[in-house]
Structures are given as structure tokens and as C-alpha cells.
Amino acid sequence: MSWSLWFTLLGAAVLISLTPGAGAINTMANSIGSGWARSIWGIIGQQLALLVHIAVVAAGVGVLVAESPLLFNVIRYAGAAYLVFLGVRQLRAQPTAQDVEASVPPASRGAMLRQGVLVNLTNPKAVVFFLAFTPQFIRPERPLVPQYVVLAATVVVVDVLVMWFVFAFAARWLRRLTRSRDGQRRLNRVFGGLFVGVGLLLAAVH
């Protein structure tokens, strides 16, 4: 991949990662609930799913998903349902003791990893997006594998940095709200509502 093309890819990757979505909401929720440092596990999970999406597109299966309304809708509604489930669970969460950090164990690394994978993996829009996005940076006349490796590495590294140092970091100041029951209720409503909203939007957009 030429440097000029790579810098174009880099700019596009930054813009995409800065666009709020389910991954950003999940990252902020993890940062508040389990701390900024531990939120990296959810981000890693999201990147694993992102790599799956890129691999699917690279293998040509993305064409099948884009052209099969039934398969597309099954995956789309499954993703929407999972996001709504996360939102409802957050909305129904009960406030705990005043000293949240001392009384509530943070989510396990495995739990955050799995949730991160599912949040991104069940979003079929990502497959369709990468199906349209990837060809802009791939030159068929050149070896394909190195190009896909460069593209995947660039997108993943950029997304990790943006998620961890923008969305997760921005959520840190909200942690003080979790020290009070009223603050916990407000945060649960905000993030629960965001998850539900994203899920419903995913189900409504065709």
C-alpha cells in the first residue's frame, strides 16, 4: 500500500472511530463500571469482532450478507435484540451502596471481552460498511493479503486508541456520580437508554 493511500486510510479510520455508536457506548459503560484501565478488555473484544468482519469481507462472504435479505435481517435483528437487552438490563439495575468502588466488584475481564465481541459481532451494518469501505483501499493488481493486513492493523490500532483515550477517558469524570444512589440511577437510565436507542435504530434502519 502506498503512503498516500495509507494516510487516506488513516484519516478515514479516525473519522469512523470517532463516530459514536454501540462500541463507544459499551466502552464508556465499561469505563464507568470497571475503571478506565480495565475497560481495555471490552475494547479488545470489539476489535476481535471487527477483525471477523474484515475477514468476512475479505473472503467474499460479505456479498452474501448484503444480497440475502433473510440472512441480513436475521443478523440485524439479533444484533438489535442484544443491544436492547443490554439497555433493559442497565435500566433495571438497582443502585448499590454509597461507596461503589469498595462494595461492587468490577466486571470480569472475560465478561467485558465477551460483551465487546457480541456488541460488534452482531452488527451486520459493519459487514455491509466494510464491504463498501474496503475496496477503496485495496488494489487488485497487487498481493491482496499484505494489503488486508495493513488495512486491518490500521483500523484496529486507530479504534483501540480512540475508544480508550477518547470515549473511555471521557467517561472517567462520570465515575463520581456512581458514588451516590441518585447518580447511579441517572447513569443507568442514560446508558440503558442509549443502548436501547441504538438497538432500535439498528432494527429500524434498512
C-alpha positions as CSV (number, residue, x, y, z in Angstrom):
1,M,0.0,0.0,0.0
2,S,1.4,3.4,-1.0
3,W,2.0,6.0,1.7
4,S,-0.6,8.4,0.1
5,L,-3.2,5.7,0.2
6,W,-2.3,4.7,3.7
7,F,-2.6,8.3,5.0
8,T,-6.1,8.4,3.4
9,L,-7.0,5.2,5.1
10,L,-5.7,6.5,8.4
11,G,-7.8,9.6,8.2
12,A,-10.9,7.6,7.3
13,A,-10.3,5.2,10.2
14,V,-10.0,8.1,12.7
15,L,-13.2,9.6,11.4
16,I,-15.1,6.3,11.6
17,S,-13.9,5.5,15.1
18,L,-14.8,9.0,16.4
19,T,-18.4,8.5,15.2
20,P,-20.4,7.4,18.3
21,G,-22.0,4.0,18.1
22,A,-22.7,0.9,20.1
23,G,-18.9,0.3,20.6
24,A,-18.4,3.7,22.0
25,I,-21.4,3.3,24.4
26,N,-20.2,-0.1,25.5
27,T,-16.7,1.4,26.1
28,M,-18.0,4.3,28.2
29,A,-20.2,2.0,30.2
30,N,-17.3,-0.4,31.0
31,S,-15.0,2.6,31.9
32,I,-17.6,3.8,34.4
33,G,-18.4,0.4,35.8
34,S,-15.0,-1.2,36.0
35,G,-12.5,1.6,35.5
36,W,-10.5,3.1,32.6
37,A,-7.7,0.6,32.6
38,R,-10.0,-2.5,32.8
39,S,-12.2,-1.1,30.0
40,I,-9.5,-2.2,27.5
41,W,-10.8,-5.7,27.7
42,G,-14.1,-4.7,26.2
43,I,-12.3,-2.7,23.6
44,I,-10.2,-5.8,22.7
45,G,-13.4,-7.8,22.3
46,Q,-14.7,-5.2,20.0
47,Q,-11.6,-5.4,17.9
48,L,-11.8,-9.2,17.7
49,A,-15.3,-8.8,16.2
50,L,-14.0,-6.1,13.9
51,L,-11.3,-8.5,12.6
52,V,-14.0,-11.1,11.9
53,H,-16.0,-8.5,9.9
54,I,-12.9,-7.7,7.8
55,A,-12.1,-11.4,7.3
56,V,-15.7,-12.0,6.2
57,V,-15.5,-9.2,3.7
58,A,-12.1,-10.4,2.5
59,A,-13.4,-13.9,2.0
60,G,-16.3,-12.6,-0.1
61,V,-19.0,-13.7,2.3
62,G,-20.0,-10.0,2.8
63,V,-21.5,-10.2,-0.7
64,L,-23.8,-12.9,0.5
65,V,-24.9,-11.0,3.6
66,A,-25.5,-7.8,1.5
67,E,-27.6,-9.7,-1.1
68,S,-29.5,-12.0,1.1
69,P,-32.4,-10.1,2.8
70,L,-33.3,-13.1,5.0
71,L,-29.7,-13.6,6.3
72,F,-29.2,-9.8,6.7
73,N,-32.4,-9.4,8.6
74,V,-31.7,-12.4,10.9
75,I,-28.3,-11.0,11.9
76,R,-29.6,-7.4,12.0
77,Y,-32.5,-8.2,14.4
78,A,-30.3,-10.4,16.5
79,G,-27.9,-7.5,17.0
80,A,-30.7,-5.1,17.7
81,A,-32.2,-7.5,20.3
82,Y,-28.9,-7.9,22.1
83,L,-28.4,-4.2,22.3
84,V,-31.9,-3.7,23.6
85,F,-31.3,-6.5,26.1
86,L,-28.2,-4.7,27.4
87,G,-30.1,-1.5,27.7
88,V,-33.0,-3.0,29.6
89,R,-30.6,-4.7,31.9
90,Q,-28.9,-1.4,32.6
91,L,-32.2,0.4,33.1
92,R,-33.4,-2.3,35.6
93,A,-30.1,-2.3,37.5
94,Q,-30.6,-1.3,41.2
95,P,-28.4,1.3,42.9
96,T,-25.9,-0.2,45.4
97,A,-24.1,1.0,48.4
98,Q,-22.7,4.6,48.5
99,D,-19.1,3.5,48.1
100,V,-19.4,1.9,44.8
101,E,-15.8,1.1,44.2
102,A,-15.4,-0.7,47.5
103,S,-18.7,-2.6,47.5
104,V,-19.3,-3.6,43.9
105,P,-16.8,-6.0,42.2
106,P,-16.0,-4.8,38.7
107,A,-17.0,-6.9,35.7
108,S,-14.5,-9.7,34.9
109,R,-12.1,-9.3,32.1
110,G,-13.8,-12.3,30.3
111,A,-17.2,-10.8,30.7
112,M,-16.2,-7.5,29.2
113,L,-14.3,-9.3,26.4
114,R,-17.3,-11.4,25.5
115,Q,-19.7,-8.4,25.6
116,G,-17.3,-6.4,23.4
117,V,-17.3,-9.2,20.9
118,L,-21.0,-9.6,20.8
119,V,-21.7,-5.8,20.6
120,N,-19.7,-5.6,17.4
121,L,-20.2,-9.1,16.0
122,T,-24.0,-8.9,15.9
123,N,-23.9,-5.6,13.9
124,P,-24.4,-6.6,10.3
125,K,-24.1,-3.0,9.2
126,A,-20.4,-3.4,9.9
127,V,-20.1,-6.1,7.3
128,V,-22.0,-4.0,4.7
129,F,-20.0,-1.0,5.6
130,F,-16.6,-2.8,5.2
131,L,-17.9,-4.2,2.0
132,A,-18.2,-0.7,0.7
133,F,-15.2,0.7,2.6
134,T,-12.5,-1.9,2.0
135,P,-12.4,-1.8,-1.9
136,Q,-11.4,1.8,-1.8
137,F,-8.0,0.9,-0.3
138,I,-7.3,-2.4,-2.0
139,R,-5.5,-2.7,-5.3
140,P,-6.5,-5.9,-7.1
141,E,-3.3,-6.0,-9.2
142,R,-1.1,-6.1,-6.0
143,P,-0.8,-9.0,-3.5
144,L,-4.1,-9.0,-1.5
145,V,-3.0,-10.5,1.8
146,P,-0.5,-7.8,2.7
147,Q,-3.0,-5.1,1.8
148,Y,-5.7,-6.6,4.1
149,V,-3.1,-7.0,6.9
150,V,-2.2,-3.3,6.6
151,L,-5.9,-2.2,6.4
152,A,-6.9,-4.4,9.4
153,A,-3.9,-3.3,11.5
154,T,-4.6,0.3,10.8
155,V,-8.3,0.2,11.6
156,V,-7.8,-1.8,14.8
157,V,-5.0,0.3,16.2
158,V,-6.9,3.5,15.5
159,D,-10.1,2.2,17.0
160,V,-8.3,1.0,20.2
161,L,-6.7,4.4,20.6
162,V,-9.9,6.3,20.0
163,M,-12.0,4.1,22.2
164,W,-9.6,4.0,25.1
165,F,-8.2,7.6,25.1
166,V,-11.4,9.4,23.9
167,F,-14.5,7.5,24.9
168,A,-13.2,5.6,27.9
169,F,-11.2,8.6,29.2
170,A,-14.1,11.0,28.8
171,A,-16.3,8.7,30.9
172,R,-13.9,8.8,33.9
173,W,-15.2,12.0,35.3
174,L,-18.7,10.5,35.4
175,R,-17.4,7.9,37.9
176,R,-18.0,10.3,40.8
177,L,-21.7,10.1,40.1
178,T,-21.7,6.4,40.9
179,R,-20.8,7.1,44.5
180,S,-24.5,8.1,45.1
181,R,-27.7,6.2,44.5
182,D,-29.2,9.0,42.6
183,G,-26.2,9.3,40.4
184,Q,-26.2,5.6,39.7
185,R,-29.9,5.8,38.7
186,R,-29.2,8.6,36.3
187,L,-26.3,6.9,34.7
188,N,-28.2,3.6,34.4
189,R,-31.0,5.5,32.7
190,V,-28.6,7.3,30.3
191,F,-26.6,4.3,29.2
192,G,-29.6,2.0,29.3
193,G,-31.5,4.4,27.1
194,L,-28.5,4.8,24.7
195,F,-28.2,1.0,24.3
196,V,-31.9,0.6,23.7
197,G,-31.9,3.6,21.3
198,V,-29.0,2.2,19.3
199,G,-30.7,-1.2,19.2
200,L,-34.0,0.2,18.0
201,L,-32.2,2.3,15.4
202,L,-30.3,-0.7,14.1
203,A,-33.6,-2.6,13.8
204,A,-35.4,0.4,12.1
205,V,-32.8,1.4,9.5
206,H,-32.9,-0.5,6.3
